[in-house]
């Protein structure tokens, strides 16, 4: 298993992401965490990711989960064409709903389990990988799922991580830092296993070993 999970954007050490990628092909940018936004805002958000990845030498294309639904087998074939998946930040509940409705969540779990892809991203992207989304409603608006898709939210995470992920902690430049810092403190009080990262930091997982860079 190879993961590069950043608190915000590419973080301060994107060379670790580049190093983890072991085969050719464009990185698949999954930006469905921004599906709640106006189309022009969403498109600008996608462009930001494509440009940022290009700056570190990685070709990238958007893969929109809304293009196919309830098609896990199809997603397995499509996503296997990419050496890495980049889960963009936004609303974690919107992203989780899109993953489930499309069937891409099952495909991602299989590809990660077979070590076929590097799973990467920031903010909502890593947050969706934990065992549950409970607690994150204090940071992201869970009602966006109903307004965006007309569906109930999904509270179970993908379970790629055995612990929860809290971004933007002690990061004054980020508008969510106060909410995220309070959530991390709550998890500490309640003895909930989690990793709290500041903007600039990333959690790198290779096999069974993980470290913060």
Beta strands, then each sheet from edge to edge (+ up, - down):
strand 1: 2-6
strand 2: 27-30
strand 3: 60-62
strand 4: 84-87
strand 5: 118-122
strand 6: 164-166
strand 7: 194-196
strand 8: 202-206
strand 9: 209-212
sheet 1: 3+ 2+ 4+ 5+ 1+ 8- 9+
sheet 2: 6+ 7+
end
